[in-house]
Amino acid sequence: MFGYITVNKPELKLKDYDAYHAFYCGLCHSLAARYGRIGQLTLSYDMTFAALLLSALYEPQSESGRRFCSLHPTKKQDYFSNVYIDYAADMNVLLSYFSLRDNWIDEHDVKSRAMQKLLAGNISSLKERYPRQFSAVAGCICRLRRAEDKKSTDIDRVAGLTGEMLSEILSPNDDEWSADLRRLGFFLGKFIYLMDAFEDREKDLKKGSYNIWNLVSGDYTDEKIADILNMMMSECALAFEALPIVKYSDILRNIIYSGVWVKYDLITAKEDK
């Protein structure tokens, strides 16, 4: 489901892209240190955004450096390291575990089942350290499965479950910024769910799989879907602008106002052909 929350690279200054890439590399290294090679395989742009957002807001003490890695064995890569990058790594594994479990249940995907088993040993620890986030992810995915099994046509309900899940993940602390972070996460999660369904319409139709847009296709044109997606990101942007973020704000605005539409443009361009 995830992978839509990334930068629009051509619109970024070089220094900003380098900083974004350092967060991406930092998340990758954190996953490797905490969960090994299997952890690295779960690396996502979405949790890179989470690491960047929370680091920009809370400005924790960070380290930076340069390292070789398995993906870049001949050239050292810049990286950042801090508590929110580690938090994003933990959330990345938590989300990946339940996503892989979902893939196994839905499609009997053997690769997903194998990866899920390899991550399973970490889940008890994550549940103990992050009971609120664990409960949100496990509960929302369970409710989403029930809604999909019943072939729900309630767009707000099914997309809102992913929103609830991401709202808890993007608000690690109970403080004055929690409400805005939850609001940002809620609408971003809804956007992700609806964008994923938009991309998978044709595939799900052929397989007979649940897809909210296929079920309501008689009432929702592509133009109306685009309006709904725009509305989700408008609410997300309003929540973001309420936060006192200065550092990395250009990168975050690039993602929120432009980067999230990169995949959408590719999907619509492919359909136009």
C-alpha positions as CSV (number, residue, x, y, z in Angstrom):
1,M,0.0,0.0,0.0
2,F,2.8,2.4,0.8
3,G,5.4,4.2,-1.4
4,Y,3.6,7.3,-2.6
5,I,5.1,9.9,-0.2
6,T,8.3,10.8,-1.9
7,V,10.0,13.9,-3.3
8,N,9.7,15.4,-6.7
9,K,13.4,15.4,-7.4
10,P,13.6,17.8,-10.4
11,E,11.9,20.5,-8.2
12,L,14.4,20.1,-5.3
13,K,17.6,22.1,-4.9
14,L,20.6,19.8,-4.9
15,K,21.5,20.5,-1.3
16,D,17.9,19.6,-0.3
17,Y,17.9,16.4,-2.2
18,D,21.3,15.5,-0.5
19,A,19.7,16.1,2.9
20,Y,16.6,14.0,1.9
21,H,18.9,11.2,0.7
22,A,20.8,11.4,4.0
23,F,17.6,10.7,5.9
24,Y,16.8,7.8,3.5
25,C,20.3,6.3,4.1
26,G,20.0,7.0,7.8
27,L,16.7,5.1,7.9
28,C,18.3,2.2,6.0
29,H,21.2,2.0,8.3
30,S,18.9,2.1,11.4
31,L,16.9,-0.7,9.9
32,A,20.0,-2.8,9.4
33,A,21.4,-2.1,12.9
34,R,18.1,-2.9,14.6
35,Y,16.7,-5.6,12.4
36,G,19.4,-6.9,10.1
37,R,19.2,-7.4,6.4
38,I,15.5,-8.3,6.5
39,G,14.8,-4.9,8.1
40,Q,16.6,-3.1,5.3
41,L,14.3,-4.8,2.8
42,T,11.3,-3.1,4.3
43,L,12.8,0.4,3.7
44,S,10.1,2.8,2.5
45,Y,9.8,6.4,1.3
46,D,6.8,6.9,3.6
47,M,8.8,6.3,6.8
48,T,11.6,8.4,5.4
49,F,9.0,11.2,5.3
50,A,8.1,10.4,8.9
51,A,11.7,10.6,10.0
52,L,12.2,13.9,8.2
53,L,9.0,15.4,9.5
54,L,9.6,14.5,13.2
55,S,13.3,15.5,13.0
56,A,12.4,18.8,11.6
57,L,9.7,19.5,14.2
58,Y,11.5,18.3,17.3
59,E,15.1,19.0,16.3
60,P,16.7,16.2,18.2
61,Q,20.4,15.8,18.6
62,S,21.6,14.2,15.4
63,E,24.8,12.7,14.1
64,S,25.9,12.7,10.5
65,G,28.6,10.8,8.6
66,R,29.5,8.9,5.6
67,R,29.4,5.1,5.1
68,F,29.7,2.4,2.6
69,C,26.7,0.1,2.3
70,S,25.7,-3.0,0.4
71,L,23.7,-1.0,-2.2
72,H,26.6,1.4,-2.7
73,P,29.8,-0.6,-2.0
74,T,32.2,1.7,-4.0
75,K,31.1,5.1,-2.7
76,K,30.4,6.4,0.7
77,Q,26.9,7.8,1.3
78,D,25.9,10.6,3.6
79,Y,23.6,9.7,6.4
80,F,21.8,11.1,9.5
81,S,21.1,9.4,12.7
82,N,18.8,10.4,15.6
83,V,16.0,9.1,17.8
84,Y,13.3,9.9,15.3
85,I,15.0,8.0,12.5
86,D,15.2,5.0,14.8
87,Y,11.5,5.5,15.7
88,A,10.7,5.6,11.9
89,A,12.7,2.4,11.5
90,D,10.6,0.7,14.2
91,M,7.3,1.9,12.7
92,N,8.6,0.8,9.2
93,V,9.0,-2.8,10.5
94,L,5.6,-2.7,12.4
95,L,3.8,-1.6,9.2
96,S,5.7,-4.0,7.0
97,Y,4.8,-7.0,9.2
98,F,1.1,-6.4,9.0
99,S,1.3,-5.4,5.4
100,L,3.1,-8.7,4.6
101,R,0.6,-10.6,6.6
102,D,-2.2,-9.0,4.7
103,N,-0.5,-9.9,1.4
104,W,-0.3,-13.6,2.5
105,I,-4.0,-13.7,3.5
106,D,-5.2,-11.9,0.4
107,E,-3.0,-13.4,-2.3
108,H,-1.2,-16.3,-0.6
109,D,2.1,-14.7,-1.7
110,V,4.8,-17.0,-0.5
111,K,7.5,-14.3,-0.5
112,S,5.4,-12.1,1.8
113,R,4.8,-15.1,4.1
114,A,8.5,-15.8,4.3
115,M,9.4,-12.2,5.1
116,Q,6.6,-11.9,7.6
117,K,8.0,-14.9,9.5
118,L,11.5,-13.4,9.5
119,L,10.1,-10.2,11.0
120,A,7.8,-12.0,13.5
121,G,10.5,-12.2,16.2
122,N,10.5,-8.4,16.6
123,I,6.8,-7.9,17.0
124,S,6.4,-8.7,20.7
125,S,9.1,-6.1,21.5
126,L,7.5,-3.5,19.3
127,K,4.1,-4.2,20.9
128,E,5.7,-3.7,24.3
129,R,7.5,-0.5,23.4
130,Y,4.7,1.1,21.4
131,P,1.4,-0.2,22.6
132,R,-0.6,2.7,21.2
133,Q,0.9,2.5,17.7
134,F,0.7,-1.3,17.7
135,S,-2.9,-1.3,18.7
136,A,-3.7,1.3,16.0
137,V,-2.0,-0.7,13.2
138,A,-3.3,-4.1,14.2
139,G,-6.8,-2.8,15.0
140,C,-7.2,-0.7,11.8
141,I,-6.0,-3.4,9.5
142,C,-8.4,-5.9,11.1
143,R,-11.3,-3.5,10.7
144,L,-10.2,-2.7,7.2
145,R,-10.2,-6.4,6.3
146,R,-13.7,-6.8,7.6
147,A,-14.9,-3.7,5.7
148,E,-13.3,-5.0,2.5
149,D,-14.8,-8.5,3.0
150,K,-18.2,-6.9,3.2
151,K,-17.4,-4.9,0.0
152,S,-18.0,-1.6,1.7
153,T,-18.6,1.3,-0.6
154,D,-18.1,3.9,2.2
155,I,-15.1,5.7,0.9
156,D,-14.6,7.8,4.1
157,R,-14.8,4.7,6.3
158,V,-12.4,2.4,4.5
159,A,-9.8,5.2,3.7
160,G,-10.2,6.6,7.2
161,L,-8.9,3.4,8.8
162,T,-5.5,3.9,7.1
163,G,-5.8,7.5,8.2
164,E,-6.3,6.5,11.8
165,M,-3.3,4.1,11.6
166,L,-1.0,6.7,10.2
167,S,-2.2,9.4,12.5
168,E,-0.9,7.4,15.5
169,I,2.4,6.7,13.8
170,L,3.1,10.3,13.0
171,S,2.4,11.4,16.6
172,P,5.0,9.7,18.8
173,N,4.6,12.1,21.7
174,D,1.6,13.4,23.7
175,D,2.3,17.1,23.4
176,E,1.2,20.4,22.0
177,W,1.9,19.2,18.4
178,S,0.1,15.9,18.6
179,A,-3.2,17.2,17.3
180,D,-1.7,18.7,14.2
181,L,0.5,15.6,13.6
182,R,-2.5,13.4,13.9
183,R,-4.5,15.5,11.5
184,L,-1.6,15.4,9.0
185,G,-1.3,11.7,9.4
186,F,-5.0,11.1,9.1
187,F,-5.4,12.8,5.8
188,L,-2.1,11.5,4.5
189,G,-3.2,8.0,5.3
190,K,-6.5,8.5,3.5
191,F,-4.7,9.8,0.5
192,I,-2.3,6.8,0.5
193,Y,-5.2,4.3,0.6
194,L,-7.2,6.0,-2.1
195,M,-4.1,6.5,-4.3
196,D,-3.2,2.9,-4.0
197,A,-6.7,1.8,-4.9
198,F,-6.6,4.2,-7.9
199,E,-3.4,2.7,-9.2
200,D,-4.7,-0.9,-8.7
201,R,-8.1,-0.5,-10.3
202,E,-7.3,-2.5,-13.4
203,K,-5.4,-5.2,-11.7
204,D,-8.0,-5.7,-9.0
205,L,-10.8,-5.8,-11.5
206,K,-9.1,-8.6,-13.4
207,K,-8.4,-10.6,-10.2
208,G,-11.8,-9.9,-8.7
209,S,-10.2,-8.3,-5.7
210,Y,-11.7,-5.5,-3.5
211,N,-11.2,-2.0,-4.8
212,I,-13.3,0.9,-3.5
213,W,-13.0,2.8,-6.8
214,N,-14.2,-0.2,-8.9
215,L,-17.2,-0.6,-6.6
216,V,-18.3,3.0,-6.9
217,S,-17.1,3.5,-10.5
218,G,-20.6,4.6,-11.7
219,D,-20.5,7.6,-9.4
220,Y,-16.9,8.6,-9.5
221,T,-15.1,9.8,-12.6
222,D,-11.4,10.2,-12.8
223,E,-11.9,13.9,-12.4
224,K,-13.9,13.4,-9.2
225,I,-11.3,11.0,-7.8
226,A,-8.6,13.7,-8.5
227,D,-10.7,16.2,-6.6
228,I,-11.0,13.9,-3.6
229,L,-7.3,13.2,-3.6
230,N,-6.6,16.9,-3.8
231,M,-8.9,17.5,-0.9
232,M,-7.0,15.0,1.2
233,M,-3.7,16.7,0.5
234,S,-5.1,20.1,1.1
235,E,-6.1,19.1,4.6
236,C,-2.7,17.5,5.1
237,A,-1.0,20.7,4.0
238,L,-3.1,22.8,6.4
239,A,-2.1,20.6,9.3
240,F,1.6,20.8,8.2
241,E,1.5,24.6,7.9
242,A,0.3,24.8,11.5
243,L,3.5,23.2,12.8
244,P,6.5,25.4,13.7
245,I,8.9,23.8,11.2
246,V,11.7,25.8,9.7
247,K,14.5,23.3,9.1
248,Y,13.9,21.0,6.1
249,S,10.7,22.9,5.4
250,D,11.5,23.2,1.6
251,I,11.9,19.4,1.4
252,L,8.7,18.7,3.3
253,R,6.7,21.2,1.2
254,N,8.1,19.6,-1.9
255,I,6.8,16.2,-0.8
256,I,3.4,17.4,0.4
257,Y,2.7,19.8,-2.5
258,S,4.4,18.1,-5.3
259,G,6.1,14.7,-4.6
260,V,2.9,12.9,-3.7
261,W,1.6,13.6,-7.2
262,V,4.6,12.1,-9.0
263,K,3.1,8.6,-9.0
264,Y,-0.4,9.9,-9.8
265,D,1.0,11.6,-13.0
266,L,2.7,8.4,-14.0
267,I,-0.5,6.4,-13.5
268,T,-2.7,8.8,-15.5
269,A,-0.1,9.1,-18.3
270,K,0.0,5.4,-18.6
271,E,-3.8,5.2,-18.8
272,D,-3.9,8.0,-21.4
273,K,-1.7,5.8,-23.7
